[in-house]
Amino acid sequence: MSTPHFNDKTTGDEVVLQFKDRVRGLTVLITGVTHTGIGGSTAVALARGGAECLILASRSESRAAETIETVKKVNPAVTVVFVKLDLADLASVRTAAQGILDNPSVQSIDVLINNAGVSLADETPRLTKDGLEETWQVCHVGHWLLTSLLMPKLLAAASVKGEARVINLSSTGHNFWNGSFDEPSPFTGIAAYGRAKAANILFSKGLALKYGSRGIKSYSVQPGWVTTQLISTWKADDFARAVEAGKEAGLEYGSEPKTLEQGCSTTLVAALDPAIPAPNGAYLDDCHEKKPNAKVEDVQKVEELWKVTEKALGQKFL
Ligand SMILES: NC(=O)c1ccc[n+]([C@@H]2O[C@H](COP(=O)([O-])OP(=O)(O)OC[C@H]3O[C@@H](n4cnc5c(N)ncnc54)[C@H](OP(=O)(O)O)[C@@H]3O)[C@@H](O)[C@H]2O)c1
């Protein structure tokens, strides 16, 4: 292992410093970069480490503004490309991807970090304008489409540098998945989050299996418990339900949340460690490989996910 000293307290800056030779010259796209969230702290750590180009994708420029400002302050030399992206709107995902493909200053993408996500407290499914359940679309289907459309630029990086990486933000919430890709019934926000976060792990496994030979490496990440806006719609009942569901799934919750700077470290290990000891497609937690729930270890589920997602989108991955 190249970084056995990394743990739950490790910060993004420490990770970036460890891999400073690799950060310089990188082009990285991050989705969901608001400054109060993990995507924002990921962007700032990469800028501080000397990344060459950061493509920051957000629903609105104003939600990304503070992150963009900090990024430019810590590293005035970094090229920042803002991309408007609403993952709950597939037309927006296609427009965003086309804009990146057409941008001559983005020749290739070394790392794509599918970070954006929602965790809704609703007890009835909230549908997007595309008719899909919102958590499923924002956390999984939208990122799947974005990744698929950007594959030419990822493969371009892989052909020059030997590899490109796709990092999918998952969660211990994947343990709440019932093993089916159908809409959870009875529906709860927790069950919907579980399905989406399981899909994030399986997406990484599938990318590794299907595109590993072409230089694509993909890892899924549990960032840890970080106090962000992710669960701002939850009420006391929802917390109680999550704790109950966690107990049933055998989860132990830490008593203290991570800071934003600690919350981006596992993502950055997955994105940067050139000698990452975890196999392509692995799930990482606290900066190291961790065994996820047995339900997402089933390789048949990768094929099922591919079929279900391709059917929902009406198009093949590549
Ligand atoms: N925080 C935790 O404890 C924790 C634990 C496990 C996993 N995670 C995962 O970590 C990732 C980051 O979460 P976070 O805690 O940093 O949450 P957050 O602060 O709520 O940030 C989520 C980001 O996703 C963006 N987003 C939401 N809906 C979107 C949409 N329709 N289109 C585009 N972007 C959208 C948000 O954009 P706006 O700024 O426009 O709202 C925001 O920038 C998520 O995938 C989450 O599941 C978090």
The ligand as an ORCA input file, in Angstrom:
! r2SCAN-3c Opt
* xyz 0 1
  N     -22.467     14.295      3.358
  C     -22.423     13.029      3.690
  O     -22.417     12.669      4.876
  C     -22.364     11.977      2.610
  C     -22.271     10.637      3.024
  C     -22.206      9.651      2.051
  C     -22.231      9.994      0.720
  N     -22.329     11.299      0.342
  C     -22.355     11.600     -1.106
  O     -21.439     12.643     -1.386
  C     -21.876     13.392     -2.527
  C     -21.811     14.873     -2.205
  O     -22.758     15.131     -1.189
  P     -22.669     16.357     -0.188
  O     -22.789     15.805      1.173
  O     -21.548     17.244     -0.527
  O     -24.073     17.051     -0.507
  P     -24.487     18.540     -0.851
  O     -23.716     19.491     -0.033
  O     -25.971     18.558     -0.801
  O     -23.973     18.699     -2.336
  C     -24.580     18.010     -3.370
  C     -24.249     18.694     -4.666
  O     -25.057     18.049     -5.677
  C     -25.657     19.049     -6.451
  N     -26.916     18.638     -7.046
  C     -28.077     18.277     -6.431
  N     -29.036     18.061     -7.338
  C     -28.476     18.307     -8.551
  C     -28.975     18.294     -9.870
  N     -30.247     18.016    -10.158
  N     -28.112     18.589    -10.883
  C     -26.828     18.913    -10.620
  N     -26.312     18.971     -9.392
  C     -27.132     18.677     -8.365
  C     -25.893     20.211     -5.477
  O     -26.070     21.355     -6.258
  P     -26.746     22.698     -5.699
  O     -25.616     23.440     -5.141
  O     -27.346     23.330     -6.915
  O     -27.782     22.288     -4.693
  C     -24.618     20.172     -4.666
  O     -23.593     20.914     -5.289
  C     -23.291     12.885     -2.858
  O     -23.224     12.009     -3.958
  C     -23.708     12.133     -1.607
  O     -24.604     11.090     -1.882
  C     -22.401     12.301      1.254
*
